[in-house]
Amino acid sequence: MNLKTVSEIKGTNQNKTGERELLVVSFGTSYKNTRERTIEAIERDMESAMPEYILHRAFTSQIIINRVKQKENLVIDNVRDALKHAVENGVKTLIIQPTHMMKGFEYQDLAEEASEYRALFEYMAVGEPLLTSEEDFETVIRAITEDTKEYDDGETAVCFMGHGTEAEANQVYKKLQSILLQKGFTNYYIGTVEAEPSIEDVLREVKKGSYKKVVLQPLMIVAGDHANNDMAGDEEGSWKREFERAGYEVSCVLKGLGEIELIRHLFVSHAKAAGELFLPETGKE
C-alpha cells in the first residue's frame, strides 16, 4: 500500500525540516470536510503568521490516526512520533501549539509527554489552549455571538454543545455561561456531552424562556462525531431529539469553532506568545 503523507495531500511543509518547528497538536477527526475547514485552516493561519517555523501536525487520538490512515491512506503522527521526528531532523527550537479548548486531561498529557523530550532541544514551549486568560474568554464569547447573531430574533435559544471533562478545567463552561449572561446574551446556553452542564440542565434553563426555536451548534474545534451524532443525530438521546420532544423547532449548525476566523487568530496569538518567550535571533531568554 502506498501511504501518503500530509505534504503529499496538501502541499504543506509536513516533510520539510529546519531548526525551528511549530508542531500543531489536535485531538483530530476522521471527518475530512470538517478537518479541512478547521484544523487545516488553523494550521494555514499559523504557517502564514510564523513563516520562520516549519509547521508539522500531530493528533493525540491514535484511534483517529488509524481511521484516517485506513480511510484516506493519509499518515498523521501521534505526539510521540512527532517529537521523535523533530529530534531526528535536528530541530533546535520547538513550539508546540495545541488546538485544545482548555487545560483538561488531553492538554496535561501533552505537556507531560513533551517534558520528556525537553532536554533534547535548545528551546521548547507548549502554547496555551483556547480558553486560558480572561481575554481569551472575552474573545471566544465575541466570536460565537457574532457568528450566530442572525439567530438573535427574540424567539430562538442558541445552545452550544461542548465535550465536557471530569478534569477541574470543566469549569470553563460555567464561566462562559456566566459571562454571556453578564453581557446580556440571555438567549445563549452552554452545555456538554460528557459532563456538566448536561443536556438536562440546558433544557431546563431554555424552558424558562418563551422560545419557539432552538439552534444547536458545537462548542468544539471540529464538528466531528459528537456534533454529528450526539448533537444533530436522530438517535434517541441526541440533543436534537430532546429539544424536538420538548416542542421546539430545532436547527443544527454543523460548524466547528475552527471555522471562525477570530478563534483561529486566538490560537495564532497563543503560538506567537510561546515563541516570543525565546528570541532565537539574539539567543536571549
C-alpha positions, 0 to 999 in steps of 0.5 A: 500500500502506498501511504501518503503523507500530509505534504503529499495531500496538501502541499504543506511543509509536513516533510520539510525540516529546519531548526525551528518547528511549530508542531500543531497538536489536535485531538483530530477527526476522521471527518475530512470536510470538517478537518479541512475547514478547521484544523487545516485552516488553523494550521494555514493561519499559523504557517502564514503568521510564523513563516520562520517555523516549519509547521508539522501536525500531530493528533493525540487520538491514535484511534483517529490516526488509524481511521484516517490512515485506513480511510484516506491512506493519509499518515498523521503522527501521534505526539510521540512520533512527532517529537521523535521526528523533530529530534531526528531532523535536528530541530533546535527550537520547538513550539508546540501549539495545541488546538485544545479548548482548555487545560483538561486531561488531553492538554496535561498529557501533552505537556507531560509527554513533551517534558520528556523530550525537553532536554533534547532541544535548545528551546521548547514551549507548549502554547496555551489552549483556547480558553486560558486568560480572561481575554481569551474568554472575552474573545471566544464569547465575541466570536460565537455571538457574532457568528450566530447573531442572525439567530438573535430574533427574540424567539430562538435559544442558541445552545452550544454543545461542548465535550465536557471533562471530569478534569477541574478545567470543566469549569470553563463552561460555567464561566462562559455561561456566566459571562454571556449572561453578564453581557446580556446574551440571555438567549445563549446556553452552554452545555456538554456531552460528557459532563456538566452542564448536561443536556438536562440542565440546558433544557431546563434553563431554555424552558424558562424562556418563551422560545419557539426555536432552538439552534444547536451548534458545537462548542468544539474545534471540529464538528466531528462525531459528537456534533454529528451524532450526539448533537444533530443525530436522530438517535434517541438521546441526541440533543436534537431529539430532546429539544424536538420532544420538548416542542421546539423547532430545532436547527443544527449548525454543523460548524466547528469553532475552527471555522471562525476566523477570530478563534483561529487568530486566538490560537495564532496569538497563543503560538506567537506568545510561546515563541516570543518567550525565546528570541532565537535571533539574539539567543536571549531568554 
